[in-house]
Amino acid sequence: MQGKVWRAPQIWRILSGMMTYTKPLMLGLTLLFSVFGIQQNSRPRPAALEYTSDNQMKLPEDYREWVYLTTGFDMSYNPNAIQMDHHMFDNVFVNREAYASFLKTGTWPDKTVFMLEARRAESKGSINLRGNFQTDDVMGLEVHVKDESRLPGKWAFFAFREKKTANMIPTSESCYSCHTEHGAVDSTFVQFYPTLLPVAREKGTLTSSYQASVEGGSSK
């Protein structure tokens, strides 16, 4: 038992004093954590498009934090393509700024960057009994870039072969003419992006060549 009995008014004065000092402390801590959270969220993302001093493109290593557009399975645009001895998945990502702009306009702004990630497919593994799944074996990284001030044709391709930088693929390669002739929007294959094709239709930005060849000459 406590030797001295505290009267209620005395206890209240003590507690009131403690609360007087505690409130500013708690308020200060709340503000501190709030500022810290704002700083964390406002940190700029790494630039999607960067070059070295000798005009090679730097690999945007955070591309898997971009907007995911689609996945193709064993896709090929070349009628003479050699049959591979394994299956492939192609995952396509685009930088967030370009994606947000496309949703508003139906077109791709300058500094748009697409990343195509090719991964080996497997059918046997763990508990899988049918179908295919993606493995951790990244077999290729290709980039499609829109950079109007640097690239003569506004768009260019880069392929990363186990390096952090890549030279531009020469414009004589067939990928340029293929995209120019068959791209649904601004030389890009929006026809394979299920969430963006309706946007292009609504905004009226589908190319006439695509509409004529696939949609009967009109945007649905």
Residue frames as qw, qx, qy, qz and C-alpha x, y, z in Angstrom:
[[0.000, 0.889, 0.457, 0.000, 0.00, 0.00, 0.00],
 [0.366, 0.558, -0.038, 0.743, 1.15, 3.50, -0.82],
 [0.386, -0.304, -0.544, 0.680, 2.07, 5.44, 2.32],
 [0.068, 0.347, 0.137, -0.925, 0.62, 8.75, 1.15],
 [0.362, 0.589, 0.722, 0.017, -2.86, 9.11, -0.32],
 [0.132, -0.013, 0.300, 0.945, -3.07, 11.51, -3.23],
 [0.340, 0.550, 0.476, -0.596, -6.14, 13.62, -3.41],
 [0.582, 0.568, 0.553, 0.182, -8.04, 13.81, -6.69],
 [0.211, 0.973, -0.002, -0.089, -7.18, 17.50, -7.37],
 [0.336, -0.704, 0.554, 0.291, -3.45, 16.75, -6.90],
 [0.623, 0.072, 0.727, 0.279, -3.58, 13.81, -9.30],
 [0.479, 0.780, 0.398, 0.065, -5.39, 15.90, -11.87],
 [0.007, 0.950, -0.231, -0.208, -2.76, 18.67, -11.65],
 [0.464, -0.446, 0.697, 0.317, 0.01, 16.12, -12.22],
 [0.588, 0.339, 0.699, 0.224, -1.76, 14.50, -15.14],
 [0.324, 0.919, 0.209, -0.081, -2.58, 17.89, -16.64],
 [0.168, -0.830, 0.436, 0.306, 1.09, 18.83, -16.44],
 [0.535, -0.145, 0.770, 0.316, 2.11, 15.60, -18.14],
 [0.520, 0.624, 0.573, 0.111, -0.45, 16.19, -20.91],
 [0.113, 0.957, -0.043, -0.265, 0.83, 19.74, -21.38],
 [0.192, -0.650, 0.647, 0.349, 4.31, 18.42, -22.24],
 [0.543, 0.063, 0.821, 0.163, 3.11, 15.30, -24.08],
 [0.524, 0.735, 0.391, -0.178, 0.83, 17.04, -26.60],
 [0.232, 0.871, -0.327, -0.285, 3.59, 19.14, -28.23],
 [0.323, -0.428, 0.822, 0.195, 5.84, 16.08, -28.31],
 [0.566, 0.307, 0.765, 0.014, 3.24, 13.92, -30.06],
 [0.441, 0.850, 0.167, -0.236, 2.39, 16.73, -32.47],
 [0.001, 0.788, -0.538, -0.300, 6.06, 17.17, -33.32],
 [0.416, -0.178, 0.875, 0.171, 6.52, 13.45, -33.98],
 [0.570, 0.564, 0.585, -0.119, 3.40, 13.39, -36.16],
 [0.332, 0.899, -0.103, -0.266, 4.68, 16.28, -38.25],
 [0.202, -0.618, 0.713, 0.262, 8.11, 14.68, -38.52],
 [0.493, 0.074, 0.858, 0.123, 6.75, 11.40, -39.85],
 [0.507, 0.742, 0.392, -0.196, 4.39, 13.23, -42.21],
 [0.174, 0.868, -0.350, -0.306, 7.23, 15.24, -43.73],
 [0.320, -0.390, 0.837, 0.211, 9.33, 12.09, -44.05],
 [0.569, 0.356, 0.741, -0.023, 6.47, 10.32, -45.84],
 [0.429, 0.860, 0.116, -0.250, 5.98, 13.23, -48.24],
 [0.012, -0.757, 0.581, 0.298, 9.68, 13.29, -49.05],
 [0.462, -0.112, 0.869, 0.138, 9.68, 9.55, -49.71],
 [0.542, 0.565, 0.620, -0.057, 6.70, 9.81, -52.06],
 [0.313, 0.923, 0.019, -0.222, 7.98, 12.92, -53.84],
 [0.440, -0.496, 0.595, 0.454, 11.39, 11.51, -54.70],
 [0.557, 0.571, -0.296, -0.525, 11.75, 11.68, -58.49],
 [0.942, 0.085, 0.325, 0.016, 11.72, 8.39, -60.35],
 [0.464, -0.329, 0.554, 0.608, 14.79, 7.49, -62.40],
 [0.401, 0.547, -0.246, -0.693, 14.57, 8.90, -65.91],
 [0.870, 0.240, 0.416, -0.116, 13.15, 6.40, -68.38],
 [0.737, 0.614, 0.089, 0.269, 15.39, 7.70, -71.16],
 [0.329, -0.850, 0.322, 0.255, 19.09, 8.37, -70.64],
 [0.812, 0.543, -0.132, 0.169, 22.11, 8.22, -72.93],
 [0.732, -0.389, 0.103, 0.549, 25.84, 7.89, -72.50],
 [0.060, -0.755, 0.219, 0.614, 28.28, 10.45, -73.89],
 [0.077, -0.257, 0.773, 0.574, 28.73, 8.29, -77.01],
 [0.555, 0.107, -0.235, -0.791, 24.97, 8.15, -77.74],
 [0.358, -0.100, -0.927, -0.043, 24.27, 4.70, -76.37],
 [0.577, -0.523, -0.163, -0.606, 21.04, 4.26, -74.48],
 [0.072, -0.309, 0.807, -0.499, 21.24, 3.32, -70.82],
 [0.384, -0.282, -0.868, -0.141, 19.17, 0.36, -69.69],
 [0.430, -0.459, 0.122, -0.768, 16.17, 1.59, -67.65],
 [0.274, 0.102, -0.930, 0.223, 16.57, -0.98, -64.90],
 [0.260, 0.170, 0.647, -0.697, 13.36, -0.04, -63.11],
 [0.354, 0.025, -0.539, -0.764, 11.18, -0.85, -66.15],
 [0.353, -0.298, -0.886, -0.046, 9.23, -3.49, -64.21],
 [0.067, -0.467, -0.542, 0.695, 7.86, -0.65, -62.09],
 [0.182, 0.116, -0.327, -0.920, 6.36, 0.92, -65.22],
 [0.702, 0.203, 0.240, -0.639, 2.88, 0.26, -66.61],
 [0.367, -0.046, 0.907, 0.204, 2.39, -3.29, -67.85],
 [0.459, 0.330, -0.234, -0.791, 0.63, -3.40, -71.23],
 [0.911, 0.185, -0.087, -0.357, 0.47, -6.97, -72.46],
 [0.452, -0.418, 0.776, 0.137, 2.15, -10.36, -72.85],
 [0.722, 0.429, -0.352, -0.413, 2.56, -12.19, -76.12],
 [0.747, -0.262, 0.611, -0.020, 3.20, -15.92, -76.45],
 [0.608, 0.032, 0.659, 0.442, 5.41, -17.17, -79.30],
 [0.392, 0.854, 0.219, -0.263, 4.55, -14.08, -81.35],
 [0.473, -0.219, 0.476, 0.708, 6.40, -13.33, -84.60],
 [0.402, 0.743, 0.109, -0.524, 5.75, -10.79, -87.36],
 [0.115, 0.560, -0.689, -0.445, 8.11, -12.48, -89.81],
 [0.905, 0.181, -0.001, -0.385, 6.51, -15.12, -92.08],
 [0.765, 0.415, -0.473, 0.135, 9.94, -16.68, -92.59],
 [0.357, -0.687, 0.511, -0.373, 10.83, -16.84, -88.91],
 [0.461, 0.228, -0.854, 0.079, 12.73, -19.95, -87.86],
 [0.767, -0.484, -0.297, -0.298, 10.79, -22.21, -85.52],
 [0.101, -0.642, 0.625, -0.433, 12.39, -22.10, -82.10],
 [0.562, -0.020, -0.824, 0.073, 13.01, -25.19, -80.00],
 [0.212, -0.337, -0.694, 0.600, 11.34, -23.55, -77.02],
 [0.043, -0.816, -0.522, -0.245, 8.40, -21.26, -76.22],
 [0.314, 0.080, -0.183, 0.928, 8.70, -17.57, -75.38],
 [0.100, -0.840, -0.507, 0.167, 6.74, -14.92, -73.51],
 [0.328, 0.338, 0.060, 0.880, 7.09, -11.24, -74.49],
 [0.247, -0.738, -0.514, 0.361, 6.15, -8.77, -71.74],
 [0.285, 0.545, 0.190, 0.765, 5.63, -5.13, -72.74],
 [0.334, -0.680, -0.397, 0.518, 5.97, -2.17, -70.38],
 [0.285, 0.683, 0.177, 0.649, 5.78, 1.60, -71.01],
 [0.268, 0.009, -0.424, 0.865, 6.93, 4.49, -68.84],
 [0.032, -0.594, -0.708, 0.381, 4.21, 5.97, -66.63],
 [0.061, 0.536, 0.005, -0.842, 4.34, 9.48, -68.06],
 [0.171, 0.135, -0.686, -0.694, 3.74, 8.24, -71.60],
 [0.123, -0.356, -0.926, -0.036, 0.91, 5.97, -70.46],
 [0.003, 0.611, 0.507, -0.608, -0.88, 8.81, -68.65],
 [0.132, 0.449, -0.264, -0.843, -0.56, 11.01, -71.72],
 [0.137, -0.038, -0.860, -0.490, -1.92, 8.30, -74.01],
 [0.028, -0.494, -0.839, 0.227, -5.02, 7.88, -71.88],
 [0.081, 0.669, 0.253, -0.694, -5.76, 11.58, -72.36],
 [0.243, 0.632, -0.317, -0.664, -4.85, 12.00, -76.03],
 [0.907, 0.298, 0.280, -0.101, -4.67, 8.56, -77.66],
 [0.645, 0.680, -0.258, 0.237, -1.16, 9.37, -78.91],
 [0.825, -0.286, -0.161, 0.459, 2.37, 8.89, -77.60],
 [0.068, -0.991, 0.089, 0.077, 4.27, 11.95, -76.34],
 [0.475, 0.673, -0.493, 0.281, 7.94, 12.68, -76.87],
 [0.057, -0.486, 0.771, -0.408, 10.20, 10.60, -74.61],
 [0.910, -0.094, 0.079, -0.396, 7.93, 7.56, -74.73],
 [0.085, 0.488, -0.869, 0.013, 9.84, 4.38, -73.90],
 [0.932, -0.054, -0.086, -0.349, 8.55, 0.85, -74.49],
 [0.155, -0.509, 0.844, -0.066, 10.39, -2.12, -73.00],
 [0.901, 0.091, -0.270, -0.327, 9.91, -5.59, -74.42],
 [0.328, -0.522, 0.761, -0.202, 11.16, -8.33, -72.11],
 [0.788, 0.180, -0.510, -0.293, 11.52, -11.82, -73.61],
 [0.457, -0.436, 0.698, -0.337, 11.40, -14.71, -71.14],
 [0.274, 0.134, -0.930, -0.205, 11.70, -18.42, -71.69],
 [0.751, -0.190, 0.036, -0.631, 8.50, -20.41, -71.20],
 [0.081, 0.204, -0.969, 0.114, 8.36, -23.79, -69.52],
 [0.698, -0.235, -0.364, -0.570, 5.60, -26.34, -69.06],
 [0.818, -0.229, -0.506, 0.146, 7.18, -28.65, -66.52],
 [0.224, 0.346, -0.464, 0.784, 7.79, -27.30, -63.05],
 [0.277, -0.111, 0.552, -0.778, 6.42, -27.47, -59.54],
 [0.442, 0.266, 0.786, -0.341, 2.76, -28.53, -59.59],
 [0.439, 0.484, -0.210, -0.727, 2.00, -27.38, -63.17],
 [0.633, 0.128, 0.764, 0.003, 0.21, -30.03, -65.25],
 [0.514, 0.562, 0.528, 0.376, -0.60, -28.13, -68.47],
 [0.125, 0.981, 0.111, 0.099, 0.06, -24.84, -70.16],
 [0.649, 0.315, -0.195, 0.664, 3.17, -22.68, -69.85],
 [0.394, -0.887, -0.157, 0.184, 4.64, -20.32, -67.29],
 [0.336, 0.859, -0.264, 0.282, 7.39, -17.71, -67.38],
 [0.842, -0.218, -0.233, 0.435, 10.80, -18.49, -65.95],
 [0.318, -0.871, 0.063, 0.368, 13.49, -16.22, -64.53],
 [0.610, -0.053, 0.479, 0.629, 15.49, -16.68, -67.74],
 [0.275, 0.848, 0.075, -0.446, 15.40, -13.27, -69.46],
 [0.744, 0.147, 0.486, 0.434, 16.46, -13.98, -73.04],
 [0.358, 0.346, 0.303, 0.813, 16.32, -10.46, -74.43],
 [0.058, -0.730, -0.379, 0.565, 15.46, -6.82, -73.75],
 [0.327, 0.352, 0.447, 0.755, 14.42, -4.53, -76.58],
 [0.043, -0.596, -0.343, 0.725, 13.41, -0.89, -76.40],
 [0.267, 0.610, 0.513, 0.542, 11.26, 1.27, -78.69],
 [0.297, -0.507, -0.253, 0.769, 11.90, 4.96, -78.05],
 [0.258, 0.831, 0.358, 0.337, 10.36, 8.20, -79.23],
 [0.443, -0.604, -0.020, 0.662, 12.90, 11.02, -79.03],
 [0.479, 0.821, 0.298, 0.088, 12.12, 13.72, -81.56],
 [0.019, -0.961, 0.253, 0.108, 15.13, 15.95, -80.86],
 [0.398, -0.566, 0.697, 0.188, 17.71, 13.16, -81.13],
 [0.562, 0.093, 0.802, 0.179, 16.37, 10.53, -83.52],
 [0.038, 0.175, -0.493, -0.852, 16.06, 11.27, -87.26],
 [0.339, -0.268, -0.740, -0.515, 12.82, 9.33, -87.63],
 [0.502, -0.504, 0.131, -0.691, 11.49, 10.28, -84.17],
 [0.911, -0.287, 0.190, -0.229, 11.37, 6.58, -83.21],
 [0.387, 0.571, -0.723, 0.036, 14.23, 4.10, -82.79],
 [0.949, -0.243, -0.164, -0.113, 14.98, 0.63, -81.47],
 [0.010, 0.671, -0.695, 0.260, 17.67, -0.52, -79.07],
 [0.928, -0.125, -0.334, -0.107, 18.55, -4.10, -78.07],
 [0.318, -0.730, 0.545, -0.262, 20.37, -4.87, -74.83],
 [0.881, 0.171, -0.440, 0.008, 22.57, -7.96, -75.02],
 [0.810, -0.377, -0.301, 0.333, 23.66, -8.64, -71.45],
 [0.408, 0.135, -0.133, 0.893, 24.93, -5.07, -71.16],
 [0.094, -0.650, -0.496, 0.568, 23.73, -1.92, -69.41],
 [0.181, 0.638, -0.143, -0.735, 24.00, 0.18, -72.59],
 [0.635, 0.335, 0.664, 0.209, 23.02, -0.36, -76.22],
 [0.064, -0.230, 0.401, 0.884, 23.57, 1.23, -79.62],
 [0.597, 0.411, 0.147, -0.673, 20.63, 2.15, -81.80],
 [0.659, 0.197, 0.701, 0.186, 19.56, -0.58, -84.19],
 [0.120, -0.170, 0.466, 0.860, 20.27, 0.63, -87.76],
 [0.507, 0.400, 0.208, -0.735, 17.25, 2.06, -89.57],
 [0.420, 0.326, -0.695, -0.483, 17.84, -0.41, -92.40],
 [0.064, 0.026, 0.976, -0.205, 16.50, -3.23, -90.22],
 [0.236, -0.361, -0.740, -0.516, 13.00, -4.48, -90.98],
 [0.227, -0.515, -0.696, 0.446, 11.60, -3.58, -87.56],
 [0.006, 0.352, 0.048, -0.935, 11.35, 0.07, -88.66],
 [0.307, 0.023, -0.554, -0.774, 9.37, -0.51, -91.83],
 [0.323, -0.327, -0.887, -0.043, 7.20, -3.12, -90.11],
 [0.148, -0.513, -0.566, 0.628, 6.17, -0.73, -87.36],
 [0.100, 0.301, -0.149, -0.937, 5.65, 2.14, -89.80],
 [0.336, -0.030, -0.691, -0.639, 3.43, 0.09, -92.08],
 [0.519, -0.324, -0.772, -0.172, 1.46, -1.88, -89.52],
 [0.180, -0.137, -0.608, 0.761, 1.48, 0.07, -86.24],
 [0.074, -0.700, -0.700, -0.120, -2.04, 1.00, -85.16],
 [0.155, -0.978, -0.136, 0.033, -0.96, 4.29, -83.55],
 [0.003, -0.929, 0.371, 0.006, 2.15, 6.29, -84.44],
 [0.565, 0.485, -0.666, 0.036, 4.18, 3.24, -85.56],
 [0.198, -0.290, 0.824, -0.445, 3.41, 1.33, -82.35],
 [0.367, -0.133, -0.877, -0.279, 1.50, -1.94, -82.08],
 [0.369, -0.106, 0.417, -0.823, -1.37, -0.65, -79.99],
 [0.750, 0.009, -0.397, -0.529, -3.51, -3.32, -81.66],
 [0.691, -0.014, -0.702, 0.171, -1.87, -5.80, -79.27],
 [0.096, 0.072, -0.577, 0.808, -2.46, -3.70, -76.14],
 [0.192, -0.510, -0.816, -0.193, -5.99, -4.65, -75.00],
 [0.216, -0.705, -0.474, 0.481, -6.44, -1.76, -72.58],
 [0.129, -0.515, 0.150, 0.834, -5.22, 0.91, -75.02],
 [0.129, 0.200, 0.749, 0.618, -6.83, -0.09, -78.30],
 [0.051, -0.753, -0.655, -0.029, -10.28, 1.10, -77.07],
 [0.225, -0.738, -0.094, 0.630, -8.69, 4.42, -76.06],
 [0.196, -0.230, 0.530, 0.793, -7.26, 4.91, -79.56],
 [0.055, 0.476, 0.789, 0.384, -10.64, 4.10, -81.09],
 [0.146, -0.818, -0.496, 0.251, -12.39, 6.61, -78.82],
 [0.216, -0.711, 0.108, 0.660, -9.82, 9.35, -79.52],
 [0.671, 0.723, 0.135, -0.095, -9.81, 8.63, -83.27],
 [0.102, -0.821, 0.519, 0.216, -6.03, 8.15, -83.44],
 [0.798, 0.012, 0.581, 0.163, -5.85, 4.79, -85.21],
 [0.086, -0.410, 0.556, 0.718, -3.89, 4.97, -88.46],
 [0.685, 0.398, -0.073, -0.606, -5.86, 4.75, -91.67],
 [0.461, 0.380, -0.782, -0.177, -3.74, 1.85, -92.86],
 [0.059, -0.048, 0.926, -0.370, -4.55, -0.16, -89.76],
 [0.523, 0.303, 0.426, -0.673, -8.25, 0.60, -89.98],
 [0.627, 0.453, -0.354, -0.526, -8.34, -0.35, -93.66],
 [0.423, 0.323, -0.845, -0.058, -6.52, -3.63, -93.20],
 [0.149, -0.047, -0.912, 0.379, -8.05, -4.81, -89.93],
 [0.162, 0.410, 0.629, -0.641, -11.19, -2.88, -89.12],
 [0.349, 0.580, 0.699, 0.232, -12.74, -2.45, -92.55],
 [0.257, 0.445, 0.215, 0.831, -11.83, 1.20, -92.93],
 [0.346, -0.714, -0.110, -0.599, -13.62, 2.55, -89.86],
 [0.100, 0.239, -0.743, 0.618, -12.88, 2.86, -86.16],
 [0.434, -0.442, -0.765, -0.177, -15.48, 0.86, -84.26]]
